[in-house]
Amino acid sequence: LHAKSGEGGRLFGSVTSKQIADELKKSHNIKLDKRKLDLPDGIRSLGVTNVPVRLHPEVSATVKVQVTEQ
């Protein structure tokens, strides 16, 4: 994902679970409900972040999200 950032790699705003779900659909044709992503506050810095995904009550996975400067 690409986002605008300021000094020190801090983002203006944050990357939300809706943006991550939309990008997964667009780039990889993976349809995933944004509520399945366990991202309470959003991503607020550049770099790679591991985002837990609850696919089923007994099944979970991790998605690596890389945020780069726009």
N, CA, C, O and CB atoms as a CASP TS submission, in Angstrom:
PFRMAT TS
TARGET T0000
AUTHOR 0000-0000-0000
METHOD Language model
MODEL 1
PARENT N/A
ATOM      1  N   LEU     1       0.834  -1.182   0.000  1.00  0.00           N
ATOM      2  CA  LEU     1       0.000   0.000   0.000  1.00  0.00           C
ATOM      3  C   LEU     1       0.871   1.235   0.000  1.00  0.00           C
ATOM      4  O   LEU     1       1.989   1.209   0.515  1.00  0.00           O
ATOM      5  CB  LEU     1      -0.945   0.004   1.200  1.00  0.00           C
ATOM      6  N   HIS     2       0.376   2.306  -0.567  1.00  0.00           N
ATOM      7  CA  HIS     2       1.091   3.580  -0.597  1.00  0.00           C
ATOM      8  C   HIS     2       0.321   4.592   0.237  1.00  0.00           C
ATOM      9  O   HIS     2      -0.908   4.639   0.186  1.00  0.00           O
ATOM     10  CB  HIS     2       1.277   4.091  -2.058  1.00  0.00           C
ATOM     11  N   ALA     3       1.049   5.409   1.011  1.00  0.00           N
ATOM     12  CA  ALA     3       0.404   6.424   1.836  1.00  0.00           C
ATOM     13  C   ALA     3       1.321   7.631   1.956  1.00  0.00           C
ATOM     14  O   ALA     3       2.541   7.505   1.847  1.00  0.00           O
ATOM     15  CB  ALA     3       0.051   5.863   3.235  1.00  0.00           C
ATOM     16  N   LYS     4       0.737   8.793   2.179  1.00  0.00           N
ATOM     17  CA  LYS     4       1.525  10.008   2.391  1.00  0.00           C
ATOM     18  C   LYS     4       2.097  10.001   3.797  1.00  0.00           C
ATOM     19  O   LYS     4       1.415   9.642   4.757  1.00  0.00           O
ATOM     20  CB  LYS     4       0.666  11.277   2.161  1.00  0.00           C
ATOM     21  N   SER     5       3.362  10.404   3.908  1.00  0.00           N
ATOM     22  CA  SER     5       3.994  10.382   5.231  1.00  0.00           C
ATOM     23  C   SER     5       4.768  11.664   5.464  1.00  0.00           C
ATOM     24  O   SER     5       5.124  12.385   4.532  1.00  0.00           O
ATOM     25  CB  SER     5       4.926   9.166   5.375  1.00  0.00           C
ATOM     26  N   GLY     6       5.016  11.922   6.739  1.00  0.00           N
ATOM     27  CA  GLY     6       5.784  13.087   7.143  1.00  0.00           C
ATOM     28  C   GLY     6       7.167  12.666   7.593  1.00  0.00           C
ATOM     29  O   GLY     6       7.677  11.624   7.182  1.00  0.00           O
ATOM     30  N   GLU     7       7.763  13.474   8.430  1.00  0.00           N
ATOM     31  CA  GLU     7       9.102  13.178   8.919  1.00  0.00           C
ATOM     32  C   GLU     7       9.093  11.967   9.837  1.00  0.00           C
ATOM     33  O   GLU     7       8.136  11.753  10.581  1.00  0.00           O
ATOM     34  CB  GLU     7       9.682  14.383   9.647  1.00  0.00           C
ATOM     35  N   GLY     8      10.143  11.185   9.786  1.00  0.00           N
ATOM     36  CA  GLY     8      10.284  10.028  10.656  1.00  0.00           C
ATOM     37  C   GLY     8       9.427   8.840  10.263  1.00  0.00           C
ATOM     38  O   GLY     8       9.286   7.905  11.050  1.00  0.00           O
ATOM     39  N   GLY     9       8.849   8.846   9.064  1.00  0.00           N
ATOM     40  CA  GLY     9       8.053   7.721   8.611  1.00  0.00           C
ATOM     41  C   GLY     9       6.657   7.652   9.191  1.00  0.00           C
ATOM     42  O   GLY     9       5.983   6.631   9.052  1.00  0.00           O
ATOM     43  N   ARG    10       6.205   8.721   9.841  1.00  0.00           N
ATOM     44  CA  ARG    10       4.843   8.750  10.391  1.00  0.00           C
ATOM     45  C   ARG    10       3.865   9.107   9.263  1.00  0.00           C
ATOM     46  O   ARG    10       4.136   9.992   8.451  1.00  0.00           O
ATOM     47  CB  ARG    10       4.733   9.782  11.580  1.00  0.00           C
ATOM     48  N   LEU    11       2.746   8.418   9.228  1.00  0.00           N
ATOM     49  CA  LEU    11       1.752   8.651   8.187  1.00  0.00           C
ATOM     50  C   LEU    11       0.823   9.797   8.557  1.00  0.00           C
ATOM     51  O   LEU    11       0.583  10.063   9.735  1.00  0.00           O
ATOM     52  CB  LEU    11       0.943   7.385   7.933  1.00  0.00           C
ATOM     53  N   PHE    12       0.304  10.474   7.534  1.00  0.00           N
ATOM     54  CA  PHE    12      -0.768  11.439   7.734  1.00  0.00           C
ATOM     55  C   PHE    12      -2.048  10.608   7.760  1.00  0.00           C
ATOM     56  O   PHE    12      -2.500  10.150   6.710  1.00  0.00           O
ATOM     57  CB  PHE    12      -0.796  12.568   6.594  1.00  0.00           C
ATOM     58  N   GLY    13      -2.635  10.408   8.921  1.00  0.00           N
ATOM     59  CA  GLY    13      -3.777   9.512   9.063  1.00  0.00           C
ATOM     60  C   GLY    13      -3.277   8.111   9.329  1.00  0.00           C
ATOM     61  O   GLY    13      -2.257   7.929   9.994  1.00  0.00           O
ATOM     62  N   SER    14      -3.989   7.109   8.811  1.00  0.00           N
ATOM     63  CA  SER    14      -3.567   5.729   9.020  1.00  0.00           C
ATOM     64  C   SER    14      -4.095   4.855   7.890  1.00  0.00           C
ATOM     65  O   SER    14      -4.990   5.250   7.143  1.00  0.00           O
ATOM     66  CB  SER    14      -4.058   5.206  10.389  1.00  0.00           C
ATOM     67  N   VAL    15      -3.522   3.657   7.780  1.00  0.00           N
ATOM     68  CA  VAL    15      -3.999   2.659   6.828  1.00  0.00           C
ATOM     69  C   VAL    15      -5.010   1.801   7.574  1.00  0.00           C
ATOM     70  O   VAL    15      -4.691   1.225   8.614  1.00  0.00           O
ATOM     71  CB  VAL    15      -2.813   1.788   6.234  1.00  0.00           C
ATOM     72  N   THR    16      -6.219   1.712   7.051  1.00  0.00           N
ATOM     73  CA  THR    16      -7.305   1.013   7.738  1.00  0.00           C
ATOM     74  C   THR    16      -7.475  -0.409   7.198  1.00  0.00           C
ATOM     75  O   THR    16      -6.903  -0.769   6.169  1.00  0.00           O
ATOM     76  CB  THR    16      -8.619   1.794   7.590  1.00  0.00           C
ATOM     77  N   SER    17      -8.262  -1.197   7.903  1.00  0.00           N
ATOM     78  CA  SER    17      -8.526  -2.557   7.450  1.00  0.00           C
ATOM     79  C   SER    17      -9.323  -2.570   6.146  1.00  0.00           C
ATOM     80  O   SER    17      -9.191  -3.508   5.360  1.00  0.00           O
ATOM     81  CB  SER    17      -9.275  -3.333   8.528  1.00  0.00           C
ATOM     82  N   LYS    18     -10.133  -1.567   5.904  1.00  0.00           N
ATOM     83  CA  LYS    18     -10.874  -1.478   4.639  1.00  0.00           C
ATOM     84  C   LYS    18      -9.912  -1.289   3.474  1.00  0.00           C
ATOM     85  O   LYS    18     -10.087  -1.904   2.423  1.00  0.00           O
ATOM     86  CB  LYS    18     -11.894  -0.317   4.681  1.00  0.00           C
ATOM     87  N   GLN    19      -8.892  -0.442   3.649  1.00  0.00           N
ATOM     88  CA  GLN    19      -7.907  -0.234   2.596  1.00  0.00           C
ATOM     89  C   GLN    19      -7.126  -1.519   2.316  1.00  0.00           C
ATOM     90  O   GLN    19      -6.829  -1.826   1.161  1.00  0.00           O
ATOM     91  CB  GLN    19      -6.948   0.899   2.981  1.00  0.00           C
ATOM     92  N   ILE    20      -6.794  -2.266   3.362  1.00  0.00           N
ATOM     93  CA  ILE    20      -6.061  -3.524   3.195  1.00  0.00           C
ATOM     94  C   ILE    20      -6.928  -4.537   2.450  1.00  0.00           C
ATOM     95  O   ILE    20      -6.451  -5.202   1.531  1.00  0.00           O
ATOM     96  CB  ILE    20      -5.623  -4.093   4.571  1.00  0.00           C
ATOM     97  N   ALA    21      -8.200  -4.660   2.841  1.00  0.00           N
ATOM     98  CA  ALA    21      -9.114  -5.598   2.188  1.00  0.00           C
ATOM     99  C   ALA    21      -9.319  -5.232   0.715  1.00  0.00           C
ATOM    100  O   ALA    21      -9.357  -6.111  -0.146  1.00  0.00           O
ATOM    101  CB  ALA    21     -10.467  -5.620   2.921  1.00  0.00           C
ATOM    102  N   ASP    22      -9.452  -3.930   0.428  1.00  0.00           N
ATOM    103  CA  ASP    22      -9.620  -3.477  -0.959  1.00  0.00           C
ATOM    104  C   ASP    22      -8.387  -3.791  -1.798  1.00  0.00           C
ATOM    105  O   ASP    22      -8.510  -4.206  -2.951  1.00  0.00           O
ATOM    106  CB  ASP    22      -9.908  -1.972  -0.998  1.00  0.00           C
ATOM    107  N   GLU    23      -7.204  -3.597  -1.231  1.00  0.00           N
ATOM    108  CA  GLU    23      -5.962  -3.868  -1.958  1.00  0.00           C
ATOM    109  C   GLU    23      -5.779  -5.366  -2.206  1.00  0.00           C
ATOM    110  O   GLU    23      -5.312  -5.761  -3.274  1.00  0.00           O
ATOM    111  CB  GLU    23      -4.760  -3.313  -1.181  1.00  0.00           C
ATOM    112  N   LEU    24      -6.141  -6.201  -1.233  1.00  0.00           N
ATOM    113  CA  LEU    24      -6.077  -7.652  -1.436  1.00  0.00           C
ATOM    114  C   LEU    24      -6.994  -8.081  -2.580  1.00  0.00           C
ATOM    115  O   LEU    24      -6.627  -8.939  -3.384  1.00  0.00           O
ATOM    116  CB  LEU    24      -6.460  -8.395  -0.143  1.00  0.00           C
ATOM    117  N   LYS    25      -8.181  -7.489  -2.652  1.00  0.00           N
ATOM    118  CA  LYS    25      -9.130  -7.801  -3.717  1.00  0.00           C
ATOM    119  C   LYS    25      -8.585  -7.364  -5.074  1.00  0.00           C
ATOM    120  O   LYS    25      -8.667  -8.107  -6.052  1.00  0.00           O
ATOM    121  CB  LYS    25     -10.481  -7.127  -3.447  1.00  0.00           C
ATOM    122  N   LYS    26      -8.026  -6.151  -5.126  1.00  0.00           N
ATOM    123  CA  LYS    26      -7.540  -5.598  -6.386  1.00  0.00           C
ATOM    124  C   LYS    26      -6.273  -6.300  -6.871  1.00  0.00           C
ATOM    125  O   LYS    26      -6.178  -6.647  -8.049  1.00  0.00           O
ATOM    126  CB  LYS    26      -7.278  -4.112  -6.231  1.00  0.00           C
ATOM    127  N   SER    27      -5.311  -6.510  -5.997  1.00  0.00           N
ATOM    128  CA  SER    27      -4.013  -7.044  -6.397  1.00  0.00           C
ATOM    129  C   SER    27      -3.985  -8.563  -6.541  1.00  0.00           C
ATOM    130  O   SER    27      -3.381  -9.091  -7.475  1.00  0.00           O
ATOM    131  CB  SER    27      -2.983  -6.629  -5.406  1.00  0.00           C
ATOM    132  N   HIS    28      -4.638  -9.260  -5.616  1.00  0.00           N
ATOM    133  CA  HIS    28      -4.505 -10.716  -5.572  1.00  0.00           C
ATOM    134  C   HIS    28      -5.819 -11.456  -5.769  1.00  0.00           C
ATOM    135  O   HIS    28      -5.846 -12.685  -5.711  1.00  0.00           O
ATOM    136  CB  HIS    28      -3.906 -11.125  -4.268  1.00  0.00           C
ATOM    137  N   ASN    29      -6.916 -10.728  -6.002  1.00  0.00           N
ATOM    138  CA  ASN    29      -8.244 -11.310  -6.183  1.00  0.00           C
ATOM    139  C   ASN    29      -8.648 -12.170  -4.978  1.00  0.00           C
ATOM    140  O   ASN    29      -9.265 -13.224  -5.131  1.00  0.00           O
ATOM    141  CB  ASN    29      -8.280 -12.152  -7.465  1.00  0.00           C
ATOM    142  N   ILE    30      -8.287 -11.696  -3.773  1.00  0.00           N
ATOM    143  CA  ILE    30      -8.661 -12.363  -2.529  1.00  0.00           C
ATOM    144  C   ILE    30      -9.761 -11.538  -1.882  1.00  0.00           C
ATOM    145  O   ILE    30      -9.536 -10.399  -1.475  1.00  0.00           O
ATOM    146  CB  ILE    30      -7.430 -12.532  -1.566  1.00  0.00           C
ATOM    147  N   LYS    31     -10.957 -12.123  -1.790  1.00  0.00           N
ATOM    148  CA  LYS    31     -12.079 -11.418  -1.177  1.00  0.00           C
ATOM    149  C   LYS    31     -12.059 -11.711   0.320  1.00  0.00           C
ATOM    150  O   LYS    31     -12.211 -12.860   0.735  1.00  0.00           O
ATOM    151  CB  LYS    31     -13.447 -11.846  -1.821  1.00  0.00           C
ATOM    152  N   LEU    32     -11.873 -10.674   1.123  1.00  0.00           N
ATOM    153  CA  LEU    32     -11.771 -10.824   2.568  1.00  0.00           C
ATOM    154  C   LEU    32     -12.555  -9.696   3.226  1.00  0.00           C
ATOM    155  O   LEU    32     -12.393  -8.530   2.866  1.00  0.00           O
ATOM    156  CB  LEU    32     -10.281 -10.820   3.036  1.00  0.00           C
ATOM    157  N   ASP    33     -13.392 -10.037   4.175  1.00  0.00           N
ATOM    158  CA  ASP    33     -14.177  -9.045   4.897  1.00  0.00           C
ATOM    159  C   ASP    33     -13.256  -8.238   5.809  1.00  0.00           C
ATOM    160  O   ASP    33     -12.411  -8.808   6.500  1.00  0.00           O
ATOM    161  CB  ASP    33     -15.309  -9.722   5.714  1.00  0.00           C
ATOM    162  N   LYS    34     -13.414  -6.926   5.815  1.00  0.00           N
ATOM    163  CA  LYS    34     -12.541  -6.070   6.632  1.00  0.00           C
ATOM    164  C   LYS    34     -12.662  -6.376   8.123  1.00  0.00           C
ATOM    165  O   LYS    34     -11.728  -6.121   8.883  1.00  0.00           O
ATOM    166  CB  LYS    34     -12.868  -4.602   6.386  1.00  0.00           C
ATOM    167  N   ARG    35     -13.801  -6.919   8.548  1.00  0.00           N
ATOM    168  CA  ARG    35     -13.989  -7.242   9.966  1.00  0.00           C
ATOM    169  C   ARG    35     -13.170  -8.454  10.404  1.00  0.00           C
ATOM    170  O   ARG    35     -12.998  -8.683  11.601  1.00  0.00           O
ATOM    171  CB  ARG    35     -15.458  -7.495  10.247  1.00  0.00           C
ATOM    172  N   LYS    36     -12.665  -9.229   9.447  1.00  0.00           N
ATOM    173  CA  LYS    36     -11.833 -10.392   9.766  1.00  0.00           C
ATOM    174  C   LYS    36     -10.404  -9.979  10.118  1.00  0.00           C
ATOM    175  O   LYS    36      -9.677 -10.739  10.759  1.00  0.00           O
ATOM    176  CB  LYS    36     -11.818 -11.370   8.588  1.00  0.00           C
ATOM    177  N   LEU    37     -10.000  -8.773   9.700  1.00  0.00           N
ATOM    178  CA  LEU    37      -8.660  -8.271   9.996  1.00  0.00           C
ATOM    179  C   LEU    37      -8.630  -7.722  11.414  1.00  0.00           C
ATOM    180  O   LEU    37      -9.465  -6.894  11.779  1.00  0.00           O
ATOM    181  CB  LEU    37      -8.234  -7.181   8.978  1.00  0.00           C
ATOM    182  N   ASP    38      -7.682  -8.173  12.206  1.00  0.00           N
ATOM    183  CA  ASP    38      -7.574  -7.737  13.600  1.00  0.00           C
ATOM    184  C   ASP    38      -6.632  -6.541  13.688  1.00  0.00           C
ATOM    185  O   ASP    38      -5.473  -6.665  14.084  1.00  0.00           O
ATOM    186  CB  ASP    38      -7.073  -8.896  14.509  1.00  0.00           C
ATOM    187  N   LEU    39      -7.164  -5.377  13.307  1.00  0.00           N
ATOM    188  CA  LEU    39      -6.377  -4.147  13.261  1.00  0.00           C
ATOM    189  C   LEU    39      -7.174  -3.045  13.959  1.00  0.00           C
ATOM    190  O   LEU    39      -7.867  -2.275  13.294  1.00  0.00           O
ATOM    191  CB  LEU    39      -6.029  -3.746  11.780  1.00  0.00           C
ATOM    192  N   PRO    40      -7.087  -2.957  15.294  1.00  0.00           N
ATOM    193  CA  PRO    40      -7.951  -2.034  16.034  1.00  0.00           C
ATOM    194  C   PRO    40      -7.688  -0.556  15.760  1.00  0.00           C
ATOM    195  O   PRO    40      -8.638   0.224  15.693  1.00  0.00           O
ATOM    196  CB  PRO    40      -7.799  -2.283  17.487  1.00  0.00           C
ATOM    197  N   ASP    41      -6.432  -0.148  15.601  1.00  0.00           N
ATOM    198  CA  ASP    41      -6.129   1.276  15.463  1.00  0.00           C
ATOM    199  C   ASP    41      -5.623   1.686  14.088  1.00  0.00           C
ATOM    200  O   ASP    41      -5.435   2.879  13.848  1.00  0.00           O
ATOM    201  CB  ASP    41      -5.124   1.660  16.476  1.00  0.00           C
ATOM    202  N   GLY    42      -5.399   0.762  13.190  1.00  0.00           N
ATOM    203  CA  GLY    42      -4.838   1.092  11.892  1.00  0.00           C
ATOM    204  C   GLY    42      -3.322   1.142  11.964  1.00  0.00           C
ATOM    205  O   GLY    42      -2.736   1.087  13.045  1.00  0.00           O
ATOM    206  N   ILE    43      -2.693   1.246  10.797  1.00  0.00           N
ATOM    207  CA  ILE    43      -1.233   1.307  10.705  1.00  0.00           C
ATOM    208  C   ILE    43      -0.848   2.771  10.536  1.00  0.00           C
ATOM    209  O   ILE    43      -1.366   3.452   9.651  1.00  0.00           O
ATOM    210  CB  ILE    43      -0.683   0.427   9.512  1.00  0.00           C
ATOM    211  N   ARG    44       0.054   3.256  11.379  1.00  0.00           N
ATOM    212  CA  ARG    44       0.395   4.672  11.370  1.00  0.00           C
ATOM    213  C   ARG    44       1.852   4.965  10.999  1.00  0.00           C
ATOM    214  O   ARG    44       2.310   6.098  11.150  1.00  0.00           O
ATOM    215  CB  ARG    44       0.106   5.252  12.708  1.00  0.00           C
ATOM    216  N   SER    45       2.589   3.947  10.513  1.00  0.00           N
ATOM    217  CA  SER    45       3.989   4.188  10.150  1.00  0.00           C
ATOM    218  C   SER    45       4.349   3.378   8.906  1.00  0.00           C
ATOM    219  O   SER    45       3.678   2.402   8.570  1.00  0.00           O
ATOM    220  CB  SER    45       4.935   3.824  11.328  1.00  0.00           C
ATOM    221  N   LEU    46       5.411   3.794   8.236  1.00  0.00           N
ATOM    222  CA  LEU    46       5.903   3.091   7.060  1.00  0.00           C
ATOM    223  C   LEU    46       6.562   1.788   7.484  1.00  0.00           C
ATOM    224  O   LEU    46       6.976   1.638   8.633  1.00  0.00           O
ATOM    225  CB  LEU    46       6.892   3.968   6.267  1.00  0.00           C
ATOM    226  N   GLY    47       6.657   0.850   6.554  1.00  0.00           N
ATOM    227  CA  GLY    47       7.328  -0.411   6.822  1.00  0.00           C
ATOM    228  C   GLY    47       6.372  -1.580   6.737  1.00  0.00           C
ATOM    229  O   GLY    47       5.242  -1.451   6.265  1.00  0.00           O
ATOM    230  N   VAL    48       6.850  -2.739   7.209  1.00  0.00           N
ATOM    231  CA  VAL    48       6.065  -3.975   7.162  1.00  0.00           C
ATOM    232  C   VAL    48       5.400  -4.212   8.512  1.00  0.00           C
ATOM    233  O   VAL    48       6.042  -4.113   9.558  1.00  0.00           O
ATOM    234  CB  VAL    48       6.959  -5.185   6.776  1.00  0.00           C
ATOM    235  N   THR    49       4.115  -4.524   8.480  1.00  0.00           N
ATOM    236  CA  THR    49       3.346  -4.808   9.691  1.00  0.00           C
ATOM    237  C   THR    49       2.642  -6.145   9.525  1.00  0.00           C
ATOM    238  O   THR    49       2.023  -6.398   8.491  1.00  0.00           O
ATOM    239  CB  THR    49       2.320  -3.675   9.986  1.00  0.00           C
ATOM    240  N   ASN    50       2.729  -6.991  10.523  1.00  0.00           N
ATOM    241  CA  ASN    50       1.998  -8.262  10.520  1.00  0.00           C
ATOM    242  C   ASN    50       0.590  -8.018  11.045  1.00  0.00           C
ATOM    243  O   ASN    50       0.411  -7.520  12.156  1.00  0.00           O
ATOM    244  CB  ASN    50       2.733  -9.341  11.381  1.00  0.00           C
ATOM    245  N   VAL    51      -0.401  -8.369  10.245  1.00  0.00           N
ATOM    246  CA  VAL    51      -1.803  -8.162  10.614  1.00  0.00           C
ATOM    247  C   VAL    51      -2.471  -9.526  10.782  1.00  0.00           C
ATOM    248  O   VAL    51      -2.560 -10.285   9.817  1.00  0.00           O
ATOM    249  CB  VAL    51      -2.553  -7.301   9.536  1.00  0.00           C
ATOM    250  N   PRO    52      -2.939  -9.852  11.986  1.00  0.00           N
ATOM    251  CA  PRO    52      -3.648 -11.129  12.196  1.00  0.00           C
ATOM    252  C   PRO    52      -5.007 -11.121  11.502  1.00  0.00           C
ATOM    253  O   PRO    52      -5.710 -10.110  11.491  1.00  0.00           O
ATOM    254  CB  PRO    52      -3.831 -11.407  13.705  1.00  0.00           C
ATOM    255  N   VAL    53      -5.363 -12.273  10.921  1.00  0.00           N
ATOM    256  CA  VAL    53      -6.647 -12.427  10.234  1.00  0.00           C
ATOM    257  C   VAL    53      -7.374 -13.615  10.861  1.00  0.00           C
ATOM    258  O   VAL    53      -6.815 -14.706  10.969  1.00  0.00           O
ATOM    259  CB  VAL    53      -6.451 -12.632   8.682  1.00  0.00           C
ATOM    260  N   ARG    54      -8.618 -13.397  11.270  1.00  0.00           N
ATOM    261  CA  ARG    54      -9.445 -14.472  11.832  1.00  0.00           C
ATOM    262  C   ARG    54     -10.342 -15.018  10.716  1.00  0.00           C
ATOM    263  O   ARG    54     -11.369 -14.420  10.393  1.00  0.00           O
ATOM    264  CB  ARG    54     -10.307 -13.956  13.055  1.00  0.00           C
ATOM    265  N   LEU    55      -9.957 -16.136  10.137  1.00  0.00           N
ATOM    266  CA  LEU    55     -10.719 -16.714   9.038  1.00  0.00           C
ATOM    267  C   LEU    55     -11.908 -17.529   9.536  1.00  0.00           C
ATOM    268  O   LEU    55     -12.933 -17.623   8.861  1.00  0.00           O
ATOM    269  CB  LEU    55      -9.820 -17.584   8.183  1.00  0.00           C
ATOM    270  N   HIS    56     -11.761 -18.112  10.715  1.00  0.00           N
ATOM    271  CA  HIS    56     -12.764 -18.976  11.313  1.00  0.00           C
ATOM    272  C   HIS    56     -12.446 -18.984  12.803  1.00  0.00           C
ATOM    273  O   HIS    56     -11.311 -18.680  13.170  1.00  0.00           O
ATOM    274  CB  HIS    56     -12.758 -20.444  10.682  1.00  0.00           C
ATOM    275  N   PRO    57     -13.385 -19.314  13.672  1.00  0.00           N
ATOM    276  CA  PRO    57     -13.066 -19.314  15.104  1.00  0.00           C
ATOM    277  C   PRO    57     -11.843 -20.164  15.471  1.00  0.00           C
ATOM    278  O   PRO    57     -11.144 -19.860  16.439  1.00  0.00           O
ATOM    279  CB  PRO    57     -14.255 -19.807  15.877  1.00  0.00           C
ATOM    280  N   GLU    58     -11.586 -21.219  14.705  1.00  0.00           N
ATOM    281  CA  GLU    58     -10.440 -22.066  15.001  1.00  0.00           C
ATOM    282  C   GLU    58      -9.276 -21.866  14.045  1.00  0.00           C
ATOM    283  O   GLU    58      -8.232 -22.498  14.208  1.00  0.00           O
ATOM    284  CB  GLU    58     -10.856 -23.495  14.978  1.00  0.00           C
ATOM    285  N   VAL    59      -9.432 -20.998  13.049  1.00  0.00           N
ATOM    286  CA  VAL    59      -8.399 -20.807  12.035  1.00  0.00           C
ATOM    287  C   VAL    59      -8.013 -19.328  11.973  1.00  0.00           C
ATOM    288  O   VAL    59      -8.863 -18.456  11.796  1.00  0.00           O
ATOM    289  CB  VAL    59      -8.888 -21.308  10.646  1.00  0.00           C
ATOM    290  N   SER    60      -6.723 -19.070  12.121  1.00  0.00           N
ATOM    291  CA  SER    60      -6.240 -17.696  11.973  1.00  0.00           C
ATOM    292  C   SER    60      -4.983 -17.712  11.117  1.00  0.00           C
ATOM    293  O   SER    60      -4.314 -18.738  10.984  1.00  0.00           O
ATOM    294  CB  SER    60      -5.959 -17.040  13.361  1.00  0.00           C
ATOM    295  N   ALA    61      -4.679 -16.572  10.548  1.00  0.00           N
ATOM    296  CA  ALA    61      -3.508 -16.431   9.688  1.00  0.00           C
ATOM    297  C   ALA    61      -2.916 -15.047   9.915  1.00  0.00           C
ATOM    298  O   ALA    61      -3.484 -14.229  10.639  1.00  0.00           O
ATOM    299  CB  ALA    61      -3.876 -16.646   8.181  1.00  0.00           C
ATOM    300  N   THR    62      -1.779 -14.795   9.295  1.00  0.00           N
ATOM    301  CA  THR    62      -1.137 -13.490   9.386  1.00  0.00           C
ATOM    302  C   THR    62      -0.841 -12.987   7.980  1.00  0.00           C
ATOM    303  O   THR    62      -0.322 -13.725   7.143  1.00  0.00           O
ATOM    304  CB  THR    62       0.161 -13.562  10.234  1.00  0.00           C
ATOM    305  N   VAL    63      -1.173 -11.730   7.731  1.00  0.00           N
ATOM    306  CA  VAL    63      -0.890 -11.080   6.456  1.00  0.00           C
ATOM    307  C   VAL    63       0.160 -10.013   6.703  1.00  0.00           C
ATOM    308  O   VAL    63       0.017  -9.201   7.618  1.00  0.00           O
ATOM    309  CB  VAL    63      -2.184 -10.468   5.820  1.00  0.00           C
ATOM    310  N   LYS    64       1.210 -10.004   5.901  1.00  0.00           N
ATOM    311  CA  LYS    64       2.232  -8.960   6.013  1.00  0.00           C
ATOM    312  C   LYS    64       1.826  -7.814   5.100  1.00  0.00           C
ATOM    313  O   LYS    64       1.640  -8.003   3.898  1.00  0.00           O
ATOM    314  CB  LYS    64       3.662  -9.504   5.642  1.00  0.00           C
ATOM    315  N   VAL    65       1.691  -6.626   5.675  1.00  0.00           N
ATOM    316  CA  VAL    65       1.294  -5.447   4.929  1.00  0.00           C
ATOM    317  C   VAL    65       2.475  -4.492   4.882  1.00  0.00           C
ATOM    318  O   VAL    65       2.976  -4.061   5.921  1.00  0.00           O
ATOM    319  CB  VAL    65       0.048  -4.769   5.562  1.00  0.00           C
ATOM    320  N   GLN    66       2.921  -4.161   3.672  1.00  0.00           N
ATOM    321  CA  GLN    66       4.035  -3.232   3.514  1.00  0.00           C
ATOM    322  C   GLN    66       3.483  -1.877   3.080  1.00  0.00           C
ATOM    323  O   GLN    66       2.828  -1.754   2.044  1.00  0.00           O
ATOM    324  CB  GLN    66       5.077  -3.770   2.480  1.00  0.00           C
ATOM    325  N   VAL    67       3.765  -0.867   3.897  1.00  0.00           N
ATOM    326  CA  VAL    67       3.324   0.492   3.599  1.00  0.00           C
ATOM    327  C   VAL    67       4.533   1.285   3.129  1.00  0.00           C
ATOM    328  O   VAL    67       5.533   1.382   3.840  1.00  0.00           O
ATOM    329  CB  VAL    67       2.654   1.165   4.846  1.00  0.00           C
ATOM    330  N   THR    68       4.442   1.858   1.921  1.00  0.00           N
ATOM    331  CA  THR    68       5.532   2.661   1.375  1.00  0.00           C
ATOM    332  C   THR    68       5.051   4.079   1.156  1.00  0.00           C
ATOM    333  O   THR    68       3.850   4.348   1.122  1.00  0.00           O
ATOM    334  CB  THR    68       6.062   2.058   0.058  1.00  0.00           C
ATOM    335  N   GLU    69       6.010   4.985   1.008  1.00  0.00           N
ATOM    336  CA  GLU    69       5.683   6.399   0.829  1.00  0.00           C
ATOM    337  C   GLU    69       5.137   6.635  -0.571  1.00  0.00           C
ATOM    338  O   GLU    69       5.625   6.064  -1.546  1.00  0.00           O
ATOM    339  CB  GLU    69       6.920   7.283   1.079  1.00  0.00           C
ATOM    340  N   GLN    70       4.137   7.469  -0.655  1.00  0.00           N
ATOM    341  CA  GLN    70       3.479   7.763  -1.935  1.00  0.00           C
ATOM    342  C   GLN    70       4.272   8.738  -2.740  1.00  0.00           C
ATOM    343  O   GLN    70       3.868   9.099  -3.845  1.00  0.00           O
ATOM    344  CB  GLN    70       2.086   8.303  -1.718  1.00  0.00           C
TER
END
